[in-house]
Amino acid sequence: MGPSKGKILSVAWGPPSPNPLRSREQKDPNGSTETPSEGEEDVDETEWIDQWIATGGSDAAVKRWNIKSGTAVANLKTDQLRSTRTLVWAIGVLADGTIVSGDSMGLVKFWDTRTSTQLSSIKAHEADILCLAIGSDGTTVLTSGVDQNITECALVRTKTEYGQRADWVKTSCRRLHTHDVRALAVWPPYTPFPPSFRLSVNPGMASLLVSGGQDMIPIITPCAAAGTGTNNALLKTRNPLAINENLAVVRPCTFSQSIQERIPYPIHGLVCVAKDARLLVCRRLTGVSIWRLHPGGGGAKGAQEFDHVIDMEMNVSTHIIACAISDDGNWLAVSDAMELKLFYINGAGDFRPVRIKNISTLLIGALDSVSSTIPSAAASGLLFTPDSTRLVVACSPSSAVVMFDLPRSLSGDVRHLRTFVEHSLAGPGRVVKKLAGDSSLLKEDGSRPHSALLTTMTVSPDGQWLATADERGHCNVFNLDSLQHHCTLPSFERPIRDMKFHSDSPQILVLAQVNNSIQVFDVESRTFPGWAKNVTTNLPEKFKGLKPGVEGLLFVKDLSSATTKHQLLAWGWNWICKIKLDGPMAKRGKSKKSRSGWIPKDEWDLERDSLNIFSGYRHMLGVAPLGGNEVVVVERPALDLMMIDGLPPSFYKHKFGT
């Protein structure tokens, strides 16, 4: 491209034009087309070609550039103040060639490329416009920036005595973020083709706007265009964020009336707890922090509930991706994307970490027969058995599961026990055949070897069973007594978010999927027990519709019962839910029990009897059980993250009367 006075801050492709070489193709009398010669380029075979791009710069100008010549064919000047130069931070192009720009004065401008004139100017924001997105159908433009507001401008068509007229107007404005908004994206994306050539993606479904910025919380908002089509067509537009099919049409889907949904930052594995030693480990980018929790919340009122023990800064090449601490508080395992580190920290003593230096060598030696390439000493997941005598390592990227035997003290040596390669050899498809006795009867769609990243692992309370799951939905169960692979579960429709073994029945595995569905599997019989299907298949819509979705599971003692039974807790980013897996028992003389002792389905109110939701927490990083009936909840509000990162205060403009 040619020289420019200022920096180029934004770029957008112009609408493609039909290829003239394709339009001149003629058919012979026999109906065959002329084949291109060998000297013709590949571009001659394409139907569309790009001719120009639009840029916005620091010189208060919007420029249109010819791609072939590299020269600026149009220079469109924006408004500017005497003291400062206007910056054009965002730019976009519509199918008819209209250029849309957003600048540092908060103005959204529309430019006609044929006459190189300004069509309209809208005061959309009180400060800089940093990002811009065009609606899926090209009739709306969404902008945002420093003032945290997201503004929608729509193309409104009106009838006049001279004919139909189309004008861009500001239709709505919403404040969804608490700091600067840096990025906007619309799905399905807008393509600047003529309407007859556009592909229809998810017809009848509302478009989605994804926004993100300095507050580090992306937000999804339906943004169906309200000014296009008939009212009946708008009412039939489905909301993709609805809980179920019945509510997909009822919930509003226009940008001004829709309900947004927040996407929490990744929190899986940030917090781990040593139950016996009452230690809490918080993972950071390049280190870990360890805290000691006092019994009973610190005793007397106002007493300190926890003490900071130690901060460990790791000499790592990348960010830490996995961390685990043993229940007795003696062992700490940490891994980044390059190397696994194991420490003996003596949690009951003086906390002097001693690194076990040969753990990486042992891990590489355990993976020599798994991969033909050079094995990596990194781990995507770490887990200690309840008796703190074994370490389970989910290797990355080989997806192998490696077992190590840990000594009782530093005088002993770490020994490699077994390497499981079931996830490494799994195909890319789902397990489609139901379990029938032996796991060798299972079949998979596809035979190409594929290693999927292991996402979650859990060990039964008695230390007999190990369950692992990967991002493809494959779940395997291993017997730790015999160190053998036990069975493979059928793949589910959605990935597994977390899973736990039942505290009262260690052979019962409870799995939670990303869509808030719960599954119960009996490891010993290799079946889904019939007694649990009444609960898992009839979960209330209130639980299925919790947003954001489930992040973890845990079992705690039921204080409302005279027995020592445990009940299931599912938790998400800002909620905790209590679920009774055993179901309510029938009362004597009022209803007849079935063989399994359950109330008939038509007499069971699941939402009343088996579900309690508590939403008093915000931005939870982790929920973990301690000894007895205690549960520790770790919160970290988004405001805390912004203060630590040293961000300046958000934009605020005082108005009269506020």
N, C-alpha and C positions, 0 to 999 in steps of 0.2 A: 504494500500500500504506500501511497504517497505520504509526504511529510504532514504533520499536524502540529498546531501551535501548543496544544495542551495534551494532557494524558487522556487516554481512552479509558473510561470508567465502565462502560456497558456496551454490549454488542448483541445484535439480533439479526437473524437471517430474514431477507425479504421473501415474499411469496414466489415459489418457483413458476416458471413459464413453460408452456408446451414446447417440446423439442421440434423445431421446424423440419429437421431431417426426417423425423418419424411421420410428420403430417404429409410429406411429399411422396411417401411410399405408395406405389400403385400396384394393383394386381393385374396379372396377365389374363388373357381370355380363359385359360384353363382353371383360374381361381387361385393359383399359387402366388405368393409374394416374392418380390425381388430380394435375393439374399445379398447382404452387404459384402463388399470385397474384403480381401485380407488386410488391406492397408487402412481400413476405417478403424477409428478408435472405439473403445467401449462406450464412450459417452453418446455416440450416435444411436445406440440401442436403447437408451433410457427414454422414458416418455416425458420426463420433466428435467429441467436444468435450472440451476441457480444463477441469477444474474447480478444481484446487488445485496449489500448488507447495510444496516443502519448502526451508527455508533453514537454514544453520548459521551462527552468529555468534560474536562475541567475548564474549557474555554467558553462555557455558556453557549454551546452550540450542539445541534443535532445534525449529523452529516450522513449523507447517502453516498456509498462507494460502489463504483463499478468493479466487479470482480476481475474481468479480463484485463482492463487497462490499469487497475489499481489507483485510479484517480477519484477525487471527490466530485461528484456531479451535482450535489446540492448542499448548501450550508444554511441551516435554519437556526436563527438566533433566538434564544429564550430571554425572558425578562431577567434583569439583574439590578442589584443595588449599586450605588456609587462606591461604597466602601469595600464590598466583597464581590467576588466573581461567582456566579451561579454554577453549581456542579450538577450534571445530569447523571444521577446514580443508576437509574433503571430505564430500560427501553424495551419495546416490543413492537411487532408488526402484525397487522391484520391481513386477511386474505385479499381485500381490495386494495392493498398497498398503503393503507393509513398507518402512520407511525404514531405510537403512543409513548410518551416520555414522562418520567417523574424526576423532579429536580430538588435541590436543596431549599427552595422556597416553599415547598409543600404543594406545588402546582402539578396537576396532571394535564398535559397538553396533547391534543390530537392534531396531526399534520397531514395535509394532502400532498402526496408525492408528485402528482401530475402537475400541480400549479405551484408547488413549493411554498404554500401558505398555511397559516394556522387556521384550523377549523374551529376549535373551541379550547377554552382554558377553564379548569375547575380548581377552586381552592379546596383541596381534599384533606390537607393536614396542616398542623401548626408548626411543624419542623420538617427536617429532611425526609424525603421519600427514598428509602433504601432498596426496596424490592417491588416487583410488579409481576402480576400473573394474569393471563387472559383466560376467560372462561372456556369451557369445552366447546361451546357453540359459537364463540366469537362475539357474543352480544353483551358480555360483561367484562369489566376490567377491575381487578382487585389490587390495591396498593397498601403498603404499610411502611413503617419506618421508625423514627426516633420517638414519636409521640405515642407509641404502642397501640394506636388505633388501626383497625383494618377497614378500609373504605371500599365500597362497591360503587362503581359507575356503570350505568346500563344504557344501552341504546334504546331510546323510547321513540316509537313511531306514532305520529299524529296526523290527522287529516286536516287539511286546510282548503281554502277555496281555490288554491292553485294546484292542489294535488296532495300526495303524501309526503310528509317531511320526517326525517330522522335526526334526532339530537341526542348527544351524550349528556347525561345528567347524573348528579350524585344521588343515589337512592338509599343508601344505608351506611351506617358507621358503627362499629362495635370495638370495644376494648377487651381483648382476650388475654393479653400478656401483661407482665409487670415491668418489663424493660424493653430495650430496643428490639424490634423485629427485623431480622436480617434476611430471611428467605421465605418465599411463598411458592407453592407448587399446586397445580390442579390436576386431578385424575378423573376421567381420561384427559390426556394432554391435548391442547389445541393444535391443530395442524392447519397452516395457511393455504389449504387447497380450496378450490371451488366446492360448494356444497354437494354437488353431484359426485365428486371424487373422494369425499371423506368416508373413512371407515366408521361404522357404527359399533362402538364398544359398550357393552352392557346397556342395550336399549331399554328404556323405561326406568332406569336407575338414576338417581340424582348424582351429580358430580360431587367430588370431595376436595376440599381445600386443606392443605397441610401447611401450617405456619410454624416457624421456629425462630428463636433469637437468643438474646443474652440471658434470659431466665432459665434456659436449658430444659424447657418442658415443651416439646412439640404438641400441637393441638390440631385435631381433625374436626372440620366443620362442613356439613353439607352446604352446597352453594348452587342449587338449581336456579336457573334464570327465571325470575318471576314475570318478566315483561315479554316473554315469547310464548307462542302457542295459546290455546284456549284455556279457560279456567278448568274445564273437565280434564284436559290433558295434564295440567299441573297437579290436580288432585290425584290422578292415577300414578304420578311419579313416585317411585318407591325410595324410601330412606335406607341406605345401606347400613346405617348405624343402629337400626331398630333391633330390639331384643329378639323378636320372632316375626314370622310372616304376617300375623294379624296386625301388628303395629307398624309394619313397614310402610303402609299407605296412610295411616292415621297421623303419624308424627310429621310435623312440618319439615320441609326439606329446602326451603329458600334460605339464603344467607341471613336475612334479617330476622327470621323466626326460628331457625333451627337451633338445636342444642349441641354444643361442642363436646368433644371428648378428648381428655388429656392423655398423652402417652408418657408414662413415667420413665425416668432414666433407668438403665439396667441396674438391678439391685441383687441379682442372684449370686450368692456366695460372698457378699461383702462382709457379712458378720458370721462368726462361728463361736460356739460356746463349749467350754469344758465343764460338764455338769458336776462332777465330783469335786473339782478344785475351785468351782465357781469363778472361772475366768472368762472374760469376754474379749475376743480378738476382732478388731476392725481393720479391714484391708484398705490400704491407700494405694496411690499410683506406684510408689517406689519403696514402700515400707509398710509396717504393721504397728498398731498400737494395742497394748494389752491392759485391761482393767480388771480389778478384783471387785466382785459384787458381795456385799455384806448380807448375811442371812436376815430375813424379815424386813428387808428394805431399810436397814440401818438401825433397827431397834426403836429408840424413843423418837418422838416427833421432832423434826428438825435435824436429826442426825444425818451424817453423810451416808448415802446409799452405795457409793462406790468410790474406789481409790484408783488413781492412775499409777500403774506399776512401771511400765517401760515402753519406750519407743524404739523400734528397731528399723534403721535405714539400711536397705539392701543394696548391694553393688550389683545391679541388674542392668541388662542391655535394653530391655523393653519394660513396659508396664507389667505389674503383677496381675496374673489372670486366675490364680487359684491359691487357696489358703485353707489350712485345717489345723486344729489342735486336738490332742487326745483328751479323753475325759478325765484322766488323772492329772492333766496339766504338765506332764513331763516332756512331751514331744510336740514340736511345731514344724509343719511342712509348708513351704512357700515355693511357688514356681512362676516364672515369667514365660515368655514365648520361646526362650532359648534353653533354660536350665532349671532343674529341680534342686531345691536346697532343703536340707533336713537339719533341725537343731534340737539338742537336748537342753531344755530351759529350766528344769527342776522347779516346777510351779509351786511346790510346797515349801521351797527354800528361799534362796537369795536371788533367784532370777539372773543367773549368769549364763547366757546362751553359749553353748558349745556346738560348733558346726560339725556334722558328720560328712567329711569331705569325699568319701568314696561312694556316696549314693548315686551320683551321676554316672560313675563308671559301672556300677551294678545295673543301673537302668539301661544303659546302652548295651551291656552284655546280654540282658534279658530280651532285647529286641533284635538281636542279630539274625535270628531265624524267621522273623516276622516280615521284614521288608527287604527288598533287593537293594534299595538305596541306603545311604548312610543314615542310621537311626538318629533320632533327636532325643535329647535328654529333657524335654519339656513335658509338662502335664497340663491338661485342660481341666482336670478334676482331681481332688484329693480327699481321702476319707480314712479315718481310724476306726477300728473295730471297738465295740463297747468295752472290752477288757484292756484296751490300749496296748495290745501285744502285736498287732499287725497294722500295716499301712497298705492301703489300696490306692494305686496310681492309675488314672485314666490318661494314657499317653496321647500326645498330639505331635504329628498328624496321623499316626498309624492307627489310632483308635483301639489299640490293644490295652488290656487290663492286666496290670502287673501286681503281684502280691509280695510283700516283704515281711519278714519276721523281725520284730524289734526286741532288743535285749532289755532286761530290767534296769540296767545301769550302764554307765559308760564303759565298764570293763568288758562287756560283751560286744559282739559284732552283729551288724545287720546282715541278714541272709535272704537271698532270693528264693521264694517258695514255688511260684507258678506263674505262667503267662497265659492268659486267655485271649484267643484270637478270633472269637466268634463275630465281633463287630467288624474286624478288619476284613473278614471273608464274606460278609453279608453283601448281597446284591443291592441294586438301587431301588428295587420295587418293594411292595408291601408283602407281608406274610399273609397269604390268602386262604390257606387251608386251616380249618379248625383243629385244635389240639385233640388228639385221640390216643391217649396213652403215652407213646414215645414221641420225643421231639423230632426224630429223624423223619417223620411222616410229613413235615412241613414243606411247603413249596413257596417259591418266591417268583414274582414277575421280573424276569431279567436275570441273566447269568454273568453280567459284566462285574468284575470286582470293583468295589467302591467302598472307601473308608469315610464314614460320617463321623462328625465330631460328637464325642460323648458329652451329654448335657447334664445328667443327674445320676447319682448313685446313692444307695442306701443299704444298711446292714441291719438284720433283724436283731431284736434286743438280746436274744440268747447267743448271737454270733454264729449261727449255723448257715444263714442264707445271705447272699449278696445279690442285689438286683441293680442292673445298669440299663440306661436308655440313651439313645443317640438322637440327633436332630432329624433323622429320617423316620422316626417312630419305631425303630426296632428295640425291643426290650428283652434282655436275657437274664436268667436266674442261675446262680452258681451255688453249689454246695461247698461251704468252706471247711466242713469236716473231712470230706474226701478230696477236696480241691478238684472237683469235676464240674463240667457244665451240666446243668440239670434240665432246663427246658427253655424254649423261646415262646414268648407270648405272641398271639396274632396282633398285627399292626392295627392301630386305630386310625380314624379319619384325621385326627389332629395330633400334633406333637405332644409329648408328655412334658408338663412343666415341672412336676415334682412327684415323688412317691415315698411312702413310708410303710414299714411293717407295723402291724397292730401290736400294741404293748401287751395285751392280754392273750392274744393268739398269735405267736410269732410267725406262723405259717401263712397268715393272711396279709396280702400285699394290697395297699390302697394307692391308686394312681389318680392324679389330677391332670386334666388336659387344659390346653390354652383357652378352650371355649367354656371353661367352668364345669365340664362334665366329670363325674366321678366313676371310677371302675374299681371293682373288688375282685381279686384273683387269689385262689387257693393254691399255694406253691406245691404242697405235698401231693394233692390229687390232680394238679395241672388242669384245673377247671375253674370256671366262674361260678361260684356257689349260687344256688337258687335262692337262698335266704336273703341275699343282698340285692337281687335284681329289683325287688319291690322299692328299694330306696334309690338305687342308681338310675333306674329308668323313669322315676317319677319325682325327680328333684323339682322344687318349685321354680316358677319363672322368675321369682324375685332373686333367687340365688344365681340362676343362669345369666341374668341380666346385669350382674354386678360389674361395674367398670371402674378402673382397669381390672383385668382378669386376675385369677388366682396366681399367687407367686410361690406358696409353700404350704405344706401340711405338717401337723404335729399332733401327738396324742398327750392328753393331760388327764389327771384324775377327776372324776365326776364328783364334785362336792355336794351336789344335791341328792346323791344316792348314798345309802348306808353301806354299800359294798365298796370294794376298791377298784371298780371297773374304770377304764379310761374312755374318754370320748374324743372325737376327732375335731380338730380346729383347722379350718382353712383360712388363710389370710392373703390379702392383697395389698396394694399400695396404700390404701386409706381405709381398710375395713378388716374386721375379724369375724368369722362366722363359725358357730358351733353346730355340728351335724351329729345326730345320733344314728350310728350305723346299725345298732341292734333293733331299732324301731320300738314303738310303744306296745306294751303287752295288753291283752284284753282283760277287762275287769270281770270278776267272778259274778255269774248270774245275769250278766247283761248281754254278752255276745259269746258265741261259740268259737273256741280256738281251733285253728287248723292244726295239722300234724306238727308244723314247725313252731306253733305258738304265736303266730302273727295275726293281727287284726285284718279282716278282709279289706281289699283295696278300696272299695267304695265307702268304708267306714273310717278311713285313715286320712286325717288332715295333716299332711306333711308339713305345711307351712306353720301350723299351730303347734304340732307336737315335736318336730324334729329339727327345727331351724331357728337359730337366734343370731341376729346380725348386730354387731357393734361397730359404729363408725366414728368413734371419738378420737382416733389417731389420724395423723397426716404425715405423708412422706416417710413411710416406714422403710427402713433398710433391712430389717430382719426381725423375726419372732422365733424364739427358741425356748424349749422347756429346761427348767432347772430341777434340782432334786425335790421330791415331794410334789406339791401342787403349785409350785411357782413357775411363772412364765416371764421371761424378759423380753421387752419390746424396745427396739432401738429406732428412734426417729431422727431425721435430719431435714428440717424445712429447707425449701429452695432458697429462702432469703439468706440462710446461713451460708449456702454455697456462693451466692453472689457477693456477700461481704468478704469472705475469705479470698476470693479471686481478685479483690481490689478494684471492682468495677465502680465507676462514678455513679452518683445517684441518677435515677431515671428522670426523664424530662417531665417537668411540671410547669404549667403556665397558669398563673393566678387569674381568675375571672371575678368580676364584680358579683358580690353576693354569695361567694363560695368560701 
